[in-house]
Amino acid sequence: MGAAYLCNIYEIKAEFPLYLISIAIVFPIVFSIDSAYKRREFALQQYADLKAHALSYYFGVREWVQPYKPEIAAEVKVEINALFENMSANFLLNPEEAKKKEQEMYARFSNLSARVADFKEYGSAGSENSRLHQYVSKMIVSYGIMKNVFYYRTPITLRAYSKVFIYFFPILYGPFSASTFSDYSHGIGYVIAVLYSVILVSLDNLQEHIENPFDQVGEDDIKFDVEELNDAMIK
């Protein structure tokens, strides 16, 4: 608004084609939002797969270890809860710190895999143990994909390009805003200039919020509800 006001005072006026806004700013931001949204949806699908295979592992141990041993099922339940709590905590860190703690996650998977050998002593068949190993393998694959979504974001150069234009747009379009003042009632031109900036900044903030679907900032993030998983592992 300040740029529009100064341009109006000093009679600096020009008419720019409005499609420049869509080409230079709106299209890159919308592309980034769409890319970030698709990454979030893909990560959400992998999280659902991870939970499903964790529950299948628990139910397999509960049903295939015969006779039923509640203490074994309870130990597996603790292991799975610890794995999801660890994953939730890691994804709240910045990528550099999270990389240092990756081995803790793989140690959790290793513990689940190592326990399968013990189940032979409790009556589980070889085919059932093989299936438990497959569950662990699929959990590792889903975690790996989620981890890549966490580490690799939408192109940083595209986001930087959009930010530069968003910050300089009110200044660059000051002469255009000044040229439209005579077409509107008094003060409306300033309102329109402010609206342009508000809309573009809002789109940029939306993209920033969904860029990292794990940081628990905003309503659209992936929620790691460990308590819900714990309740699903019924005895």
FITORGU-680503 format. One record per residue (C-alpha): residue in three letters; x, y, z. Coordinates in steps of 0.2 Angstrom, whole numbers, plus 5000, padded with zeros to 4 digits. Example, Ala and Ser with C-alpha at 12.3 -4.5 7.8 and 13.67 -1.06 7.14 Angstrom:
<dogus>
<dogu><r>ala</r><east>5062</east><north>4978</north><up>5039</up></dogu>
<dogu><r>ser</r><east>5068</east><north>4995</north><up>5036</up></dogu>
</dogus>
This chain:
<dogus>
<dogu><r>met</r><east>5000</east><north>5000</north><up>5000</up></dogu>
<dogu><r>gly</r><east>5015</east><north>5012</north><up>5004</up></dogu>
<dogu><r>ala</r><east>5022</east><north>5009</north><up>4986</up></dogu>
<dogu><r>ala</r><east>5005</east><north>5013</north><up>4979</up></dogu>
<dogu><r>tyr</r><east>5003</east><north>5028</north><up>4989</up></dogu>
<dogu><r>leu</r><east>5020</east><north>5035</north><up>4984</up></dogu>
<dogu><r>cys</r><east>5017</east><north>5031</north><up>4966</up></dogu>
<dogu><r>asn</r><east>5000</east><north>5040</north><up>4967</up></dogu>
<dogu><r>ile</r><east>5008</east><north>5056</north><up>4975</up></dogu>
<dogu><r>tyr</r><east>5022</east><north>5057</north><up>4963</up></dogu>
<dogu><r>glu</r><east>5012</east><north>5053</north><up>4948</up></dogu>
<dogu><r>ile</r><east>5021</east><north>5037</north><up>4943</up></dogu>
<dogu><r>lys</r><east>5009</east><north>5027</north><up>4934</up></dogu>
<dogu><r>ala</r><east>5009</east><north>5012</north><up>4922</up></dogu>
<dogu><r>glu</r><east>4998</east><north>4998</north><up>4916</up></dogu>
<dogu><r>phe</r><east>5004</east><north>4980</north><up>4918</up></dogu>
<dogu><r>pro</r><east>4995</east><north>4965</north><up>4911</up></dogu>
<dogu><r>leu</r><east>4988</east><north>4956</north><up>4926</up></dogu>
<dogu><r>tyr</r><east>4992</east><north>4939</north><up>4919</up></dogu>
<dogu><r>leu</r><east>5010</east><north>4942</north><up>4924</up></dogu>
<dogu><r>ile</r><east>5004</east><north>4939</north><up>4942</up></dogu>
<dogu><r>ser</r><east>4997</east><north>4922</north><up>4938</up></dogu>
<dogu><r>ile</r><east>5013</east><north>4917</north><up>4927</up></dogu>
<dogu><r>ala</r><east>5026</east><north>4924</north><up>4939</up></dogu>
<dogu><r>ile</r><east>5018</east><north>4921</north><up>4956</up></dogu>
<dogu><r>val</r><east>5001</east><north>4912</north><up>4957</up></dogu>
<dogu><r>phe</r><east>5006</east><north>4897</north><up>4946</up></dogu>
<dogu><r>pro</r><east>5022</east><north>4893</north><up>4955</up></dogu>
<dogu><r>ile</r><east>5014</east><north>4894</north><up>4972</up></dogu>
<dogu><r>val</r><east>4999</east><north>4884</north><up>4967</up></dogu>
<dogu><r>phe</r><east>5011</east><north>4871</north><up>4959</up></dogu>
<dogu><r>ser</r><east>5021</east><north>4870</north><up>4976</up></dogu>
<dogu><r>ile</r><east>5004</east><north>4868</north><up>4986</up></dogu>
<dogu><r>asp</r><east>4999</east><north>4854</north><up>4975</up></dogu>
<dogu><r>ser</r><east>5015</east><north>4846</north><up>4976</up></dogu>
<dogu><r>ala</r><east>5016</east><north>4847</north><up>4995</up></dogu>
<dogu><r>tyr</r><east>4998</east><north>4841</north><up>4996</up></dogu>
<dogu><r>lys</r><east>5002</east><north>4826</north><up>4986</up></dogu>
<dogu><r>arg</r><east>5017</east><north>4822</north><up>4997</up></dogu>
<dogu><r>arg</r><east>5006</east><north>4823</north><up>5012</up></dogu>
<dogu><r>glu</r><east>4993</east><north>4811</north><up>5005</up></dogu>
<dogu><r>phe</r><east>5007</east><north>4799</north><up>5000</up></dogu>
<dogu><r>ala</r><east>5015</east><north>4800</north><up>5017</up></dogu>
<dogu><r>leu</r><east>4998</east><north>4797</north><up>5025</up></dogu>
<dogu><r>gln</r><east>4995</east><north>4782</north><up>5015</up></dogu>
<dogu><r>gln</r><east>5012</east><north>4775</north><up>5020</up></dogu>
<dogu><r>tyr</r><east>5008</east><north>4778</north><up>5038</up></dogu>
<dogu><r>ala</r><east>4992</east><north>4769</north><up>5037</up></dogu>
<dogu><r>asp</r><east>5001</east><north>4754</north><up>5029</up></dogu>
<dogu><r>leu</r><east>5014</east><north>4755</north><up>5043</up></dogu>
<dogu><r>lys</r><east>5000</east><north>4754</north><up>5057</up></dogu>
<dogu><r>ala</r><east>4991</east><north>4740</north><up>5048</up></dogu>
<dogu><r>his</r><east>5007</east><north>4729</north><up>5047</up></dogu>
<dogu><r>ala</r><east>5011</east><north>4733</north><up>5065</up></dogu>
<dogu><r>leu</r><east>4994</east><north>4728</north><up>5070</up></dogu>
<dogu><r>ser</r><east>4995</east><north>4712</north><up>5059</up></dogu>
<dogu><r>tyr</r><east>5011</east><north>4708</north><up>5067</up></dogu>
<dogu><r>tyr</r><east>5004</east><north>4709</north><up>5085</up></dogu>
<dogu><r>phe</r><east>4988</east><north>4700</north><up>5080</up></dogu>
<dogu><r>gly</r><east>4999</east><north>4686</north><up>5072</up></dogu>
<dogu><r>val</r><east>5009</east><north>4684</north><up>5088</up></dogu>
<dogu><r>arg</r><east>4993</east><north>4684</north><up>5098</up></dogu>
<dogu><r>glu</r><east>4985</east><north>4671</north><up>5088</up></dogu>
<dogu><r>trp</r><east>4999</east><north>4660</north><up>5081</up></dogu>
<dogu><r>val</r><east>5009</east><north>4658</north><up>5098</up></dogu>
<dogu><r>gln</r><east>5000</east><north>4643</north><up>5105</up></dogu>
<dogu><r>pro</r><east>4995</east><north>4641</north><up>5118</up></dogu>
<dogu><r>tyr</r><east>4991</east><north>4659</north><up>5120</up></dogu>
<dogu><r>lys</r><east>5004</east><north>4668</north><up>5131</up></dogu>
<dogu><r>pro</r><east>4998</east><north>4685</north><up>5136</up></dogu>
<dogu><r>glu</r><east>5015</east><north>4690</north><up>5142</up></dogu>
<dogu><r>ile</r><east>5023</east><north>4688</north><up>5125</up></dogu>
<dogu><r>ala</r><east>5009</east><north>4698</north><up>5117</up></dogu>
<dogu><r>ala</r><east>5011</east><north>4711</north><up>5130</up></dogu>
<dogu><r>glu</r><east>5030</east><north>4712</north><up>5126</up></dogu>
<dogu><r>val</r><east>5027</east><north>4714</north><up>5108</up></dogu>
<dogu><r>lys</r><east>5014</east><north>4728</north><up>5111</up></dogu>
<dogu><r>val</r><east>5027</east><north>4737</north><up>5121</up></dogu>
<dogu><r>glu</r><east>5039</east><north>4736</north><up>5107</up></dogu>
<dogu><r>ile</r><east>5027</east><north>4742</north><up>5094</up></dogu>
<dogu><r>asn</r><east>5021</east><north>4757</north><up>5105</up></dogu>
<dogu><r>ala</r><east>5040</east><north>4761</north><up>5108</up></dogu>
<dogu><r>leu</r><east>5043</east><north>4761</north><up>5089</up></dogu>
<dogu><r>phe</r><east>5029</east><north>4773</north><up>5085</up></dogu>
<dogu><r>glu</r><east>5033</east><north>4784</north><up>5099</up></dogu>
<dogu><r>asn</r><east>5051</east><north>4785</north><up>5093</up></dogu>
<dogu><r>met</r><east>5046</east><north>4788</north><up>5075</up></dogu>
<dogu><r>ser</r><east>5034</east><north>4802</north><up>5081</up></dogu>
<dogu><r>ala</r><east>5048</east><north>4810</north><up>5091</up></dogu>
<dogu><r>asn</r><east>5060</east><north>4809</north><up>5077</up></dogu>
<dogu><r>phe</r><east>5049</east><north>4817</north><up>5064</up></dogu>
<dogu><r>leu</r><east>5047</east><north>4832</north><up>5076</up></dogu>
<dogu><r>leu</r><east>5066</east><north>4835</north><up>5075</up></dogu>
<dogu><r>asn</r><east>5075</east><north>4845</north><up>5061</up></dogu>
<dogu><r>pro</r><east>5081</east><north>4833</north><up>5047</up></dogu>
<dogu><r>glu</r><east>5100</east><north>4834</north><up>5053</up></dogu>
<dogu><r>glu</r><east>5095</east><north>4829</north><up>5071</up></dogu>
<dogu><r>ala</r><east>5083</east><north>4816</north><up>5064</up></dogu>
<dogu><r>lys</r><east>5097</east><north>4808</north><up>5054</up></dogu>
<dogu><r>lys</r><east>5107</east><north>4805</north><up>5069</up></dogu>
<dogu><r>lys</r><east>5093</east><north>4795</north><up>5077</up></dogu>
<dogu><r>glu</r><east>5088</east><north>4784</north><up>5063</up></dogu>
<dogu><r>gln</r><east>5098</east><north>4769</north><up>5070</up></dogu>
<dogu><r>glu</r><east>5086</east><north>4770</north><up>5085</up></dogu>
<dogu><r>met</r><east>5071</east><north>4766</north><up>5073</up></dogu>
<dogu><r>tyr</r><east>5080</east><north>4752</north><up>5064</up></dogu>
<dogu><r>ala</r><east>5085</east><north>4745</north><up>5081</up></dogu>
<dogu><r>arg</r><east>5066</east><north>4744</north><up>5085</up></dogu>
<dogu><r>phe</r><east>5063</east><north>4735</north><up>5069</up></dogu>
<dogu><r>ser</r><east>5077</east><north>4723</north><up>5072</up></dogu>
<dogu><r>asn</r><east>5070</east><north>4719</north><up>5089</up></dogu>
<dogu><r>leu</r><east>5053</east><north>4714</north><up>5081</up></dogu>
<dogu><r>ser</r><east>5062</east><north>4704</north><up>5068</up></dogu>
<dogu><r>ala</r><east>5073</east><north>4695</north><up>5080</up></dogu>
<dogu><r>arg</r><east>5059</east><north>4690</north><up>5091</up></dogu>
<dogu><r>val</r><east>5051</east><north>4680</north><up>5077</up></dogu>
<dogu><r>ala</r><east>5065</east><north>4666</north><up>5080</up></dogu>
<dogu><r>asp</r><east>5059</east><north>4665</north><up>5098</up></dogu>
<dogu><r>phe</r><east>5041</east><north>4661</north><up>5093</up></dogu>
<dogu><r>lys</r><east>5046</east><north>4644</north><up>5085</up></dogu>
<dogu><r>glu</r><east>5048</east><north>4638</north><up>5103</up></dogu>
<dogu><r>tyr</r><east>5030</east><north>4643</north><up>5107</up></dogu>
<dogu><r>gly</r><east>5022</east><north>4633</north><up>5093</up></dogu>
<dogu><r>ser</r><east>5021</east><north>4645</north><up>5078</up></dogu>
<dogu><r>ala</r><east>5023</east><north>4637</north><up>5061</up></dogu>
<dogu><r>gly</r><east>5037</east><north>4641</north><up>5049</up></dogu>
<dogu><r>ser</r><east>5025</east><north>4649</north><up>5037</up></dogu>
<dogu><r>glu</r><east>5018</east><north>4660</north><up>5051</up></dogu>
<dogu><r>asn</r><east>5035</east><north>4666</north><up>5056</up></dogu>
<dogu><r>ser</r><east>5039</east><north>4670</north><up>5038</up></dogu>
<dogu><r>arg</r><east>5023</east><north>4680</north><up>5037</up></dogu>
<dogu><r>leu</r><east>5029</east><north>4690</north><up>5053</up></dogu>
<dogu><r>his</r><east>5045</east><north>4693</north><up>5044</up></dogu>
<dogu><r>gln</r><east>5036</east><north>4700</north><up>5029</up></dogu>
<dogu><r>tyr</r><east>5026</east><north>4712</north><up>5041</up></dogu>
<dogu><r>val</r><east>5042</east><north>4719</north><up>5048</up></dogu>
<dogu><r>ser</r><east>5049</east><north>4721</north><up>5030</up></dogu>
<dogu><r>lys</r><east>5034</east><north>4730</north><up>5024</up></dogu>
<dogu><r>met</r><east>5034</east><north>4741</north><up>5040</up></dogu>
<dogu><r>ile</r><east>5052</east><north>4746</north><up>5036</up></dogu>
<dogu><r>val</r><east>5048</east><north>4750</north><up>5018</up></dogu>
<dogu><r>ser</r><east>5033</east><north>4761</north><up>5023</up></dogu>
<dogu><r>tyr</r><east>5045</east><north>4770</north><up>5036</up></dogu>
<dogu><r>gly</r><east>5058</east><north>4773</north><up>5023</up></dogu>
<dogu><r>ile</r><east>5046</east><north>4781</north><up>5011</up></dogu>
<dogu><r>met</r><east>5039</east><north>4792</north><up>5025</up></dogu>
<dogu><r>lys</r><east>5057</east><north>4796</north><up>5030</up></dogu>
<dogu><r>asn</r><east>5061</east><north>4802</north><up>5012</up></dogu>
<dogu><r>val</r><east>5045</east><north>4813</north><up>5012</up></dogu>
<dogu><r>phe</r><east>5052</east><north>4821</north><up>5028</up></dogu>
<dogu><r>tyr</r><east>5069</east><north>4824</north><up>5021</up></dogu>
<dogu><r>tyr</r><east>5065</east><north>4829</north><up>5004</up></dogu>
<dogu><r>arg</r><east>5053</east><north>4844</north><up>5001</up></dogu>
<dogu><r>thr</r><east>5047</east><north>4852</north><up>4986</up></dogu>
<dogu><r>pro</r><east>5060</east><north>4861</north><up>4976</up></dogu>
<dogu><r>ile</r><east>5068</east><north>4874</north><up>4987</up></dogu>
<dogu><r>thr</r><east>5073</east><north>4885</north><up>4972</up></dogu>
<dogu><r>leu</r><east>5055</east><north>4886</north><up>4966</up></dogu>
<dogu><r>arg</r><east>5049</east><north>4891</north><up>4984</up></dogu>
<dogu><r>ala</r><east>5063</east><north>4904</north><up>4985</up></dogu>
<dogu><r>tyr</r><east>5058</east><north>4911</north><up>4968</up></dogu>
<dogu><r>ser</r><east>5040</east><north>4913</north><up>4973</up></dogu>
<dogu><r>lys</r><east>5045</east><north>4922</north><up>4990</up></dogu>
<dogu><r>val</r><east>5056</east><north>4934</north><up>4980</up></dogu>
<dogu><r>phe</r><east>5041</east><north>4939</north><up>4969</up></dogu>
<dogu><r>ile</r><east>5029</east><north>4939</north><up>4983</up></dogu>
<dogu><r>tyr</r><east>5040</east><north>4952</north><up>4993</up></dogu>
<dogu><r>phe</r><east>5044</east><north>4963</north><up>4978</up></dogu>
<dogu><r>phe</r><east>5026</east><north>4962</north><up>4970</up></dogu>
<dogu><r>pro</r><east>5019</east><north>4976</north><up>4980</up></dogu>
<dogu><r>ile</r><east>5033</east><north>4988</north><up>4975</up></dogu>
<dogu><r>leu</r><east>5033</east><north>4982</north><up>4957</up></dogu>
<dogu><r>tyr</r><east>5015</east><north>4984</north><up>4955</up></dogu>
<dogu><r>gly</r><east>5014</east><north>5001</north><up>4964</up></dogu>
<dogu><r>pro</r><east>5013</east><north>5011</north><up>4947</up></dogu>
<dogu><r>phe</r><east>4999</east><north>4999</north><up>4941</up></dogu>
<dogu><r>ser</r><east>4989</east><north>5002</north><up>4957</up></dogu>
<dogu><r>ala</r><east>4991</east><north>5021</north><up>4956</up></dogu>
<dogu><r>ser</r><east>4985</east><north>5020</north><up>4938</up></dogu>
<dogu><r>thr</r><east>4969</east><north>5012</north><up>4944</up></dogu>
<dogu><r>phe</r><east>4964</east><north>5025</north><up>4958</up></dogu>
<dogu><r>ser</r><east>4954</east><north>5036</north><up>4946</up></dogu>
<dogu><r>asp</r><east>4943</east><north>5021</north><up>4941</up></dogu>
<dogu><r>tyr</r><east>4937</east><north>5018</north><up>4959</up></dogu>
<dogu><r>ser</r><east>4930</east><north>5027</north><up>4974</up></dogu>
<dogu><r>his</r><east>4942</east><north>5036</north><up>4986</up></dogu>
<dogu><r>gly</r><east>4952</east><north>5023</north><up>4995</up></dogu>
<dogu><r>ile</r><east>4947</east><north>5008</north><up>4986</up></dogu>
<dogu><r>gly</r><east>4963</east><north>5007</north><up>4976</up></dogu>
<dogu><r>tyr</r><east>4973</east><north>5005</north><up>4992</up></dogu>
<dogu><r>val</r><east>4961</east><north>4991</north><up>4998</up></dogu>
<dogu><r>ile</r><east>4964</east><north>4982</north><up>4982</up></dogu>
<dogu><r>ala</r><east>4983</east><north>4984</north><up>4983</up></dogu>
<dogu><r>val</r><east>4982</east><north>4977</north><up>5001</up></dogu>
<dogu><r>leu</r><east>4971</east><north>4962</north><up>4995</up></dogu>
<dogu><r>tyr</r><east>4984</east><north>4957</north><up>4982</up></dogu>
<dogu><r>ser</r><east>4997</east><north>4956</north><up>4995</up></dogu>
<dogu><r>val</r><east>4986</east><north>4947</north><up>5008</up></dogu>
<dogu><r>ile</r><east>4980</east><north>4934</north><up>4995</up></dogu>
<dogu><r>leu</r><east>4998</east><north>4930</north><up>4989</up></dogu>
<dogu><r>val</r><east>5005</east><north>4929</north><up>5007</up></dogu>
<dogu><r>ser</r><east>4991</east><north>4918</north><up>5012</up></dogu>
<dogu><r>leu</r><east>4994</east><north>4906</north><up>4998</up></dogu>
<dogu><r>asp</r><east>5013</east><north>4906</north><up>5003</up></dogu>
<dogu><r>asn</r><east>5009</east><north>4903</north><up>5021</up></dogu>
<dogu><r>leu</r><east>4997</east><north>4888</north><up>5016</up></dogu>
<dogu><r>gln</r><east>5011</east><north>4880</north><up>5006</up></dogu>
<dogu><r>glu</r><east>5023</east><north>4882</north><up>5021</up></dogu>
<dogu><r>his</r><east>5011</east><north>4874</north><up>5033</up></dogu>
<dogu><r>ile</r><east>5009</east><north>4858</north><up>5022</up></dogu>
<dogu><r>glu</r><east>5027</east><north>4857</north><up>5017</up></dogu>
<dogu><r>asn</r><east>5031</east><north>4847</north><up>5032</up></dogu>
<dogu><r>pro</r><east>5016</east><north>4836</north><up>5036</up></dogu>
<dogu><r>phe</r><east>5025</east><north>4829</north><up>5052</up></dogu>
<dogu><r>asp</r><east>5029</east><north>4845</north><up>5062</up></dogu>
<dogu><r>gln</r><east>5012</east><north>4846</north><up>5070</up></dogu>
<dogu><r>val</r><east>5010</east><north>4864</north><up>5065</up></dogu>
<dogu><r>gly</r><east>4993</east><north>4867</north><up>5058</up></dogu>
<dogu><r>glu</r><east>4977</east><north>4856</north><up>5057</up></dogu>
<dogu><r>asp</r><east>4982</east><north>4847</north><up>5041</up></dogu>
<dogu><r>asp</r><east>4997</east><north>4838</north><up>5048</up></dogu>
<dogu><r>ile</r><east>4998</east><north>4819</north><up>5050</up></dogu>
<dogu><r>lys</r><east>4994</east><north>4815</north><up>5068</up></dogu>
<dogu><r>phe</r><east>5004</east><north>4801</north><up>5076</up></dogu>
<dogu><r>asp</r><east>4991</east><north>4795</north><up>5088</up></dogu>
<dogu><r>val</r><east>5000</east><north>4781</north><up>5098</up></dogu>
<dogu><r>glu</r><east>4986</east><north>4780</north><up>5110</up></dogu>
<dogu><r>glu</r><east>4974</east><north>4775</north><up>5097</up></dogu>
<dogu><r>leu</r><east>4986</east><north>4761</north><up>5091</up></dogu>
<dogu><r>asn</r><east>4988</east><north>4755</north><up>5108</up></dogu>
<dogu><r>asp</r><east>4970</east><north>4754</north><up>5110</up></dogu>
<dogu><r>ala</r><east>4968</east><north>4744</north><up>5094</up></dogu>
<dogu><r>met</r><east>4980</east><north>4731</north><up>5100</up></dogu>
<dogu><r>ile</r><east>4967</east><north>4722</north><up>5111</up></dogu>
<dogu><r>lys</r><east>4971</east><north>4706</north><up>5120</up></dogu>
</dogus>
